[in-house]
């Protein structure tokens, strides 16, 4: 399970309705960010990879989606250190798996 709803609601002090709306926005924005990764990885654009990962890390952290936040942090670090692009690409694949789990959790309610 990727989303700790109880923790998020308690720590954020928001209604479940608002949290669900924020999750929908997160899903839309993260889908766009994952598409951007494809181009930036292909071009080995480490700075754009870093920016994109930083955005996802912050968004996931705000919603207490720890798996995605942690993987985005790894991608960001990899971009800063200019790791082999294959390592970064593999981490993006892992992030994508976590993201699909989040989407399923949201759609299942």
N, C-alpha and C positions, 0 to 999 in steps of 0.2 A: 504494500500500500504506500503510495507516494504522498498523499495529502493527509496531513494530521489536522483535520477540521477542528476538533475540540481545542487543540493547542492554539491554532490560528485565531479562532473566534475569541478565545480568552485573552490572548496576548494583544490582539489588534483592537479588541473592544468594539467590534462591529457586528451587525446582524448577519444571520446566515444568508439572507437575501442579497445583501451587499457583497458578501464574500463570494457568492455564486456569480454575481455580475463581474466581479474582479477576475474570477477564474476564467470566465468567457473571454474577457479582454486579453488575459494572459495567453490563452490558447491561440487567439488570432495573431497576437504580436509574435509569439514564439514560432508559429508556423512560418511567418514572414522571415524571421531571423534564421530559421533553419534553411530556407531557400537561399538567403544571402550567403550562408556558409559555403554552399556548393561553389559559387563563383569565387569567393575569396580564397578557398582552399585550392581551387584549380589554378588561380593566379599567384598562389603563395604570398598573399597580401596579409602579412602577420599583424599589421596595425589594425586593419579592418576586422580580422578574426578576433583580435583582442577586444576591440570596441563592442563587437556583437556579443561576445561571450560575457563581457562585463554587464551589458544590458540584461541579458538573460539571468545572470547571477543575481543581480539586484532585484529583478522582478520576482524570481522564484523565492529569494530570501524574504521579501516583503510578505509573501503568501505562505511562508513556512513550508515550502516544498523542497525539503533538504536534499533529496537525491539529485534533482536537477541543479540546484544551487551548487552542490559539491562538484558535479561534473563540469558545469560551466566555469567554476573556479580553476579546475584542472586545465581546461582549454585555454582560459585566459593566461594562466601561468606558462603554458606551453608556447603560446604566441609571444609572450614577453621574452622568453628564453630562446625563441626561434628554434624550437625542437623540430625534429624531422617531421615533415608534413604528414607522413603516414601515421605517426603517433597521434597527431592532432585529429586527423581524419577518423581514426579508430575511436577516439574519445567523443567526437561528434556523433558517431554511430551509437555509442552507449547513451549519450544524452537523448538521442532520438528514441531509443527504447524506453527510457524513463518517461519521456514526453508522451509516447503512445499509451503508457500505463495511466498517466494523468488524464489524458483525453477519455480513456475508457471509464475511469472512476467518475469523471464529471458526467458522462453520458448515462452511466448506470445510476447516478444520483447518490 
